[in-house]
Amino acid sequence: MTHLDTELQILKSETISMWELVILQMRKTREAFLQLDKDLAREVIMNEKRVNSYELKIDRDCEHIFALFNPVAVDLRFVLAVLKTNNNLERTGDIAEGIAKFIINAGEPFDQNLLKSARVIEMFDVGIEMLSDVLNAFENEDTALARSVFKKDENLDEINVKANSVVGNYIANNIDRIDESLYILSTIRKLERVGDQAKNIAEEIIFYIEAKVLKHRSQP
Amino acid sequence: MAGTILKAKNFNAFFGQNQVLKNINLDIMRNDVVAVMGPSGCGKTTFIRCINRMHELTPDATAEGEILVDDKNVYKMNLIVLRRKIGMVFQRPNPFPTMSIYQNAIAGYLLNGIKLTKSKKDEVVETSLKRVALWDEVKDSLHKKGTFLSGGQQQRLCIARAISLNPEILLLDEPTSALDPISTSKIEELIYELKKNYTIIIVTHNMQQAGRISDKTAFFYLGEVLEYNVTKEIFTNPKHEKTQNYITGHFG
């Protein structure tokens, strides 16, 4: 194993650790959202600092690898992919923090019927599953698994589009619950972004393993 | 003038029974900088020594196939004409030790017995030294021995000597491996400038250098060209596993 291989291995381990933390953040946010557990939401907000620390550390490590080792070919693509994935994970962490803030600001537990009809928990589950799939794809260099998340992202997009009318109808019938409805709609928007981040990461994994650029293509 | 300047066709080279180049097929475009890379003993230097027929100077060395420069087989060309078309610079700076800087710069003319007027000589010396960005550093000491210069300056003097006869192709055999980073950087800038007028084939072990200065890279392995492509492709997405292993340092 060359010195560069060792550095790349460390970088991969750090990225996986950050990834696991972000997935945990999303899981806690889901739990806090479902139970309106404000303490758990505060914990998510506190832990966001750890996500940010990972981001800074991985950025710095990538910079050092570029400067000191001049990686090329698959090594270069790997470091580039990690650099971008790092950014996507940090944003996913921000999303979890943003939803946690809604939970803290919300006055009363969310209407379970609305959560069900707007399919919010399903969105949480699909988003978390996508993050786990791309993590496994990254760990095992499995591009087929990476590609599988594109379909799941379409599912999230569809739920997001339909949510407008679902939440709109709810507001029309529950005029006293506008704040709560808007929190839910905003959460749906954020969860749709989780899918986008996971999809971006999948594209980076495919780029690094297969040297194929899938960005901005209609049929990945 | 665009187009192919050098073409190797089914080219093989031997030292006695030992085949060191195997069926080389390579087209080099005019004004390209081509880096020749590969592990030690893969035939890089032999290849460029075949282009200007230095290979045949070694006892027992033979070659088969064709190397065409401007569509003419170098093995059928007059050697003096060929060497005027193709200049070469070696790993260690080797200005002629008994000659001054001035004489070194026009050594090609002196050694070929080409007579020049004093003013023409002055012009060739100044032009050649300016092309290698050495003029300002040596213009006041042109009659000192070339060996008084620093290693980097000596190497630029050798390049000036090689281009004074206006060759079409410059062969550079690890021209910076004996130089410090500043001198290396000057030679690399020089290569970038020289490519406007010349086609350059450079053997280098320094992969970052190949990446910085070359348009195309040929990867040699065990006497064969395994991969020849645009340098950006070779360094980002090499097609051959051995190329990838070599450039990422996983060879062997």
Interface residues (C-beta under 8 A of the other chain):
Chain A: T2 L4 D5 N70 P71 V72 A73 V74 D75 L76 R77 A211
Chain B: M207 Q208 G211 F235 T236 N237 P238 Q244 I247 T248 G249 H250
